[in-house]
Amino acid sequence: MIATRLLAGAAAAWIGYAWAPHLLTPACAWRGSRGDARIALTFDDGPDPEWTPRVLDVLARHEVPGSFFLVGQRAARAPGLVRQMAAAGHEIGNHGWSHTGLWLCGPRRTRTEIGRGHALLTELTGRAPRHFRPPWGMVNAAMFPVLTRFGERCVFWSIQPEGLRPVAGSEQAARVVRRAHRGAIVDLHDAEGTPGAPARLLQALDPVIDRLRDAGYGLVTVEDLLAPSGSGLT
């Protein structure tokens, strides 16, 4: 009986700490809205020394800015690449220090994951990141006050063409175009979480950009998408 009560109490505590906060995300996090005809292309899990430069080349060819949510440990191993991304006009966002889901992090670890990423990206780019994307989309109750402390806002997505299961590049492009809407945030991956993800992204990226523009969408960073003005259309 005592063991059952302890387990029930632990489950209730976990629900309150790690699951219930998801109910707050519609008010506290941004997923995309039905605003003007702009869409943000975002890229998670980098920087990757092999794949991220290839993604940057595609974006440069199309003159499209991206929002890159970087993992702190990976950014620390490729500081020159991070500076290059920022100098090219791309937005640099925080994706945590070690890409650990926040369901597995207590309050102290949550502060470390967000704070170390924030500090490193600020040091490398000369500008504090304004947005945070929680790895795997997992949040907890400690995340919200930590983000307030560091001046970051939680950003999710409204279109994710590939999740945990591999999706061919051609199908990813079709999914993005099929689900496109005004104010969308597209979640892409320029480093491996799912094996082979960046290679499939490169197959999808050119047609995604071309088809979205053909449909009348402007492509902007998350920061520009959240701005009240209509500036930043590309």
Buried (B, 14 or more C-beta within 10 A) or exposed (E): EEEEEEEEEEEEEEEEBBBBBEEBBEEBBBBBBEBEBBBBBBBBBBBBEEBBBBBBEBBEEBEBBBBBBBBBBBBBEBBEBBBBBBEEBBBBBBBBBBBBBBBBBEBEBBBBBBBBBBBBBBEBBEEBBBBBBBBBBBBBBBBBEBBEEBEBBBBBBBBBBBBEEBBEBEBBBBBBBEEBBBBBBBBBBBBBBBEEBBBBBBBBBBBBBEBBBEEEBBBBBBBBBBEEEEEBEB
